[in-house]
Each structure stands twice: as C-alpha cells, then as structure tokens.
C-alpha cells in the first residue's frame, strides 16, 4: 500500500509531510552558512568545557549581556543565543556554531560573520579562548569532552550506534551551506548534483588530520567519523536517480527509526523502536504523530545533503584563512547557473552511485589524492572550481575572488590538512 493511501491512527496526513518541502519553493537565490569552530584554551589547546567560571556557558552569558543577544534555553541551561535572524548555538561537545541570515552576496555573508566575530573577540580574549578552524579537535578526544547539558544530546549519544558516533558528536566541526530552490524539479536537480559533488568537495576541504595530538593517517578524520556514526540516517539520503521527487525523500524519512519525541516540555526516548511510518500508523504509548514530530524527525536525519525548505549541504571540514567563504562561493557559482549545473552534471553523472559511495571512504583517507576510474580527484576538484569561478565571473559581482584560496591550494596539490 502506498504511504499516502494508508489509513493511520494519526491525524497527521501524508500531504502535510510533503508540504514542508513544497513550501520551500521560492524565487530567491540566497546562500546560507553555518560555521562551526572548536573552542580551545589558548594556554593548553584543550577543548573548553561548558562549565566553570571561564566555560562556554559563562562566555555566552557575558556576550548576551554585552551585545544584547537573547538566550536560547534548554530547561534552565543556556545552549545558545539569538539576535533577529542570527544565532549562536553550542553543539554536543561545545563546538561554537554561528548561523547567520542567508544573503544574496557572499561579501554580505562574510561581513555579518566578521561583525559578530569582532563583537565577541574581547570576551574570547578575556576568557583566553580561541575558536579554531579545524574539522576535529586536534588535542582533546571525546572521553575528556563534557556533553552539553541539552536533553536531546544525552538521548542521541545513547542511541547513535556507530563506532565513531561519540567522535562525531563531541570532537568535530564543519561548515554547512544552504541553497534556495524555486520548484520541486529545481530542488531535486540541485539535491542530486550536491550529492554527486559531495565526495570531491569533502576531499578538497579535508582539514582534520591531527586528532588526540597524533597524525591519524586520514586527511579528514571528521569524514571518517560521519561514515561510522549511524548508517540509517547518515551518508547519502537516496540513490539520486532520474525521476526522483519530494515523495522519495519523504518515504526515506518515513522508513527511518525515530530517536525521540517532545511532549509537554519533556523529551521522550524512542531509541529506534519504530519508524515514523509506524508512529503515524499506530502511535506510541498513547501519543499520536503531529507535524512538530515530523519536523523534529527530519532534523534528526543527518545525510551529507539534507532536504529542508532549502538544500542543506553538510559534509565540509571547518576551514579558515579565507577558505571558509570559498565554500558558499563554490556552490553559489554552480547552483544558481543553469549552464554551470549542466556542465557539472555532464562531468559527474557518468559515475555510478556505488562508485561515489566508495569514494566517500577513500577521500576520508587520501583527500584529493584519491582516484575514481583512474582519474585523480584533484583534477575533478579543479574542474568544479573552474566552472564555479567562470559562473561567478559572469555574474559581475567579483565573487569569483572568494575562490582564490582554494584555487591556490589545488594548484599546489594540497588540502587544508597539509598546511
């Protein structure tokens, strides 16, 4: 029986699930960016705890007071700050995530991030904390990193069954990019393209070689951690085949085990006992599925590329020194140009799903020095950047300049991990 034809105990209808993605269609071409960094003590290089006089909770409290931000609370605990459309949140291992309002121009995105960084800098200096641009904590491992006192994180830590899930949650930091779509077909085209690009972009931004003070032998230990976190909700969301639609993504989510639900300010663990489809059909201990459950379940699904009311592209190590802005620039140049999309599709569509999936494992270890069908990944990366560069140049906003740092690295046959 088709999901949309099934009779369920829930008042939630299948079309309501689809609507969350249909409402994302818009005639804008903005770029969003979530920028995670790892807070470390300047004196020791160890990860900063949430607790204590000079911990991350007190840092947020002081910054809120100094710069007029509002608290984001979980029960009584400060877990982030909000000002208009910008947020600062703490990830499970106290990673500092800055998410700013999407912008049409990369320079405006950069200006917003730099303004917030400038405002918080005196407090970071007072606390003797540095926010480092690495994909994994170079010194402190998860056994010595306190889990943020956010109720959902404790449940997630107990549920995530991959052998490196604790590393992913507590040690890693990345950069995520958001891209708009104007229709279902446009969304699927960009979604599929971003998935095909993902192993190559992961390779060129590999920046997590050192972990626990030693060379791990991987260019991106962060990518390795995600590969060993929870295969039911990580990796490729679908096989990105021809004819894919929103329903395919919804059906994949319906078949994914649930972690928890929220009711009356309580977080109730489901621990993977049932899928969302089963929850809609049968309920759980007297609770019926509602749209907020669906939104939560969607946000607890962590593929490399996630479909929301925008396309969220996720698997990049945190980088700095100007490289951070080359990531949104790369996607803007490709995703907002039909010619660039066609060029990239022509270049990558010849590779099969299984080849790209295997490549995800290879680039974690070797980065741009990996090969696919005998072709160097570095050469494909250079071609992707060149397509984006030419596209941005045609847009006449001088945004191709944001790609200069990654072009320079690739020309030297290097990745951020090599610096």
N, C-alpha and C positions, 0 to 999 in steps of 0.2 A: 504493500500500500504506500502510495506517495505521502510524504510528510504532510503536505498541505491538504490532503484528503482525510487524514486520520482524525478520529474523534478523541478528544482528550478531556481529562478531568479539569484541566486548567482553563481559565478564562482567557489566557494568552493565545492569540491566533498566529498562525504561520506568517500571514501577511504583515503582522506587526514586526516580526523579526526582520523581514525584508526591508520594511520601511526605514529602519535605522540607517541602511546603506543608501537607499533611494534618496533620502533627504540630504545626503551628502553632495548630490549633483549641484554644481554651481558654476557660474560663468566668471570665475576669478582664476588668477594664475599666481597665487601666493606660495611662499616657501616658509615652512615652519622648521624649527630646530630645537631639539632637546640636547643639552650639553652637560654630561656627567663628568665630574672630576673627583679625584680621591683626595680627601683632606689628610695631610700628614703633619706631624710635629717637625718643625724646622730643625730642632736640635737632634732628633733621633731618627727621623724618617719613618717612624711607626705611625700607623693609622690612628687618627684621633677618635676617641670614644664619644658616644652620645652624652655620657655622664661626666660629672665633675665641674669644678669651677671654670676650667678652660676647655670644656667639652662643646660638642656641636649644639646641644640644646641651649646652652648659655650664649653661644655665638648668635644663634637665631633670635633669641630673646633680645639681645642688645641691638642687633641690626634692625629689628622691628621697631624698637623704641627710637633709634637714631634716624631712620629713614622712612618712618610712617608706613610700615607694612602691617597687614593683618595676619594673625596666627591661623595656621591650619592645624587642627587638633584631632587626635585620636584618643577618645576618652578625655583624660586630662593632660596628655602628653603633646608637646609641640613637635610636630613632624614636618612642618614646612611653613612658608609664608606666601602671602598673596597680595598683589597690588594691581588693581584693574585686571588686565589680561595676562599679566606676567606672574609666574610662580617660581618659588624656590622650594624644592622638596628634598627630603633625605631618603635615600634608597636603603635596603636592608642592612648594609654594612656601613651606613652613614655617608655613602657617596653623595656628593653635593650636586644636585641636578637643577639646572637653570632652564626653564622653558619660557620663551618669550612669544609675544603675539606674532603670528605669521605676517610676513611683509612681501611686497612685490619685488623689492630690490634687496639684494644681498647686503649692500652697504648699509641699509637701514636696519637689517637684522644684526649686523656687526655692531652698529652704533648702540643699539639697545643693550646688547650683551656687555659691551665695553663700559657703558654708563653704569650698569649695575655692578660690574666688577670694580669700577673705580669707587663707587659708593661704599662697598663692603671692604675694600682694601685696608683702611685704617684699623678696622676691627680684627681682620685677619692678622695684621701685624701686631696688634696688642695681644692677641691670643697666641702669637708665634706659630701660626698655622699657614701652610702653603697648600693650595689646590693644584695638584699635579696632573699633567696631561699624559696619562698612561692608561693602557687598556686593562691592566691588572696591577694590584698592589705589589710594588717591587720588593717589599721587605716583610710586611706583616701578612701572615696567612690566616685563613678563616677561624682557626682554632683560637686565635687571640684577637678576634674582632667581635665585639658585642653586637648582637642582633638588635636593631632598632625596636623600641617598645611600641610597635604598631601591631594590633591584634592579628591582622591578616598575615603578617610576615611569619609569626610563630607557626601558624597553621600551614603556610606554604612550605616552610623549612621542614616540617614533619612529613609533608606529603610528597614533595619532589623526590623522585626515586633514582635519578641519575647519579653516577658515582662522583660527578663534579658539580652537583647542584649547589652545594654549600659554597664552593669557589665562585660560581656564577653569582649567587645572591650577595655574598659579603665582600668579594675581592675585586670585582670587575667594574669597569666604567666605559661607556660608549657614547657615541653621537648618533642621534636619530634625526631623520629628515621627514617632513610632511609635505606632500604634494597634492594639489587640488585635482578633482576630476569633474567634467561637465556633464557626463552621461554614463549610463551603465557600460556601454561599449568602450567609452574612453577610459573608465575605471579599470576594466578588465585588461585592456591593452597595456596600460601603464603598470598594472599589478603584475602581469606576466613578464613584461620587459624588466621590471625591477628584480624579479626573481631570477631571471636569466643572468642579469648583471651581477647578482649578489656575490658569487664566489670570487669574481675578478676584483670587485671593489673591496671586499674583505682583504684580499691579497695586497692591494696597493696601499691600504691604510693599516697594515699589520703593525702593532705597536705594543706588544705585551710579551716580550722575550724573557725578561727577568722577573722571577717570582720567588719569594722567600729568600732573596739575596743570591740566587744562583741562576745560571743560564738554563732554561728548561729544554732547549733544543727545538722549541717551537717559535715561529715568528709571531704567531698570535695565540697565546695560551687562552686568551678570552674566547676566541672562536672555538678552541678545543673544549672549553668548559661548557659552552652552549650545546655542542654536539653530544655532550654527556650529561644533560640535565633532565629532560623528560620528553622522550620522542613522541609522545601522544599530543604534545602541544607546542613543540619547537620544530625548527627546521623549515622545510617547505610546506606551506599550508595546503596546497593542492598540486596536481601534476601540470598545472597551467597549460591545458590542452586547448585546441581550437574548439569553439562553441561554448566555452566556459561562460557562466553568468553568475549573478549575485547568489542565485539559489544553490549553486555548487559550494560556495563558501559557507553559506548558512547551514547547509546539510553537513558539512565537515564539522562545523562548530556544534551542531546538534549531537553528533556522534562522539564528542569529546567528553571524557569524565569531568565531573564538577569537583571543585575543591571546597567551596563553602558558599553559604548564603548569609545575608544580613537580615535580621528581623528585630525591630524594636531596640535598636542600638546594641544588639547582641550579634556576634559572629558565630555562626553555627557550622561546624566542620562536617562536610560530607565525605571527605577523604577518598574521592573517586568511586564511591559506592554505586553511583548511577550517572548516566549521561544526561545532557539537558533534554534530549528527546524523551527519555524515561521520566524525567521530572515533570515535563509537560503532560505526559500521558497519565501518570499515576500519583504525582505529588510526592511529598516526603514528610512523614510523621505529622500529617495534618496540614502541611504548608502547600500552597499552590504556587506555581510559577507566575511571575509577573515581569513586566518589562525591565524593571530595575535589576532583577536577577539576570536577565539576558545581557544587559549592558555590562554587569559585573563579570559574567562568564566570558564575554567577548574580550574584556580587558585582562583576563587571566589566561589568555591564549597568546603564546609568545613565538610566532613564526618569524623567520628572517624578514619577511614583508607581511604587514598586517593590514587588512582592510578595515577601515573605520569610516567616518564621514569624510575621510581623506585617505590617501595612500601613505602608510607609515613604513619607512624603510629603516631597518634597525641595526643590521649587523656590521657596525664600524667600530673599531677600537677608538678610544679617545686619543686625539692628537692635538698639538698646539703649534705655536710659532707661525700662525697664518694658515696652516694646513686645515684647521678646523672649518674655515669658511670655504675652502675648496670643495668640501663635501656637498653642501647645498648648491653651490655653483655648478658642480658636475651634473646633478640631477635637473636643475633648472634648465640648463642648456639642452639637455636631451628630452626631458618630459614635456616641455612646452614648445616643441617644434615638431611638426608632422614629418618634415624631411629628416630630422635627426632620429626620430623614432624609427622611421623606415630603414635608415642606414644601420642602426643598431640591431633591429630585427633581422635584417639580411645577414648580418655578421654572426649573430648568436643562435638563430633559430635552427641552424643545421646540427647543433649539439642536442643529443637526447637527454631526457630527464635524468636517467641513471648516470650519464657521464657528468652532468653538472652536480648531481648529488655526491658522487665520488670525489669530485674536485673540491668540494667544501672541506673534506678531510685532508686533502693534500695541501691546500693553501694554508690551513692552520699551521702546518709544519714548515712548509717551504716558501710560503708567500708567493711573490711574483716569479720565483724560480721554478714553480710548478709548470707542468705541461698538460695539455689536453689534445689528444690526437697528434702528438708530436709538435704541437705549436706552443711556443713559450707564452705563458700567461702575461708576462711583462709586455709582449708585443700587442696582445689584445687590450691590455690596460691602456697602453699608449694610444691605440686607435680610438678607444672610448673617450679618452680625454680630448683627443684632437677633434672628434665630432662635436663634443660639447663646446670646446673653445671656438670653433668656427660658427656654431649656432649663436653663442653669446655675442660674438663679434658682430654678427648680422643684426642683433637687437640694439646695437648702438648705445648701450649704457656703460661701456667699458668694463663690464663684469667678467670678461674673459681674463682680466688681470688676476682675479681670485684663484685661477687655476695655475698660475706660475709656480707656486711652491711644489705642487705635485708633479708638474712637468719637469722641473729641475731634478727632483728625486728620481723619477723614472729614467731620465736621460743618463743618470749616474748608475743605473741598475740597482737602485737602493729602495728601501722602505723606511718608514719612521723608526722601526725597530733597529735599523742599522746605524742610527745616529748616536 
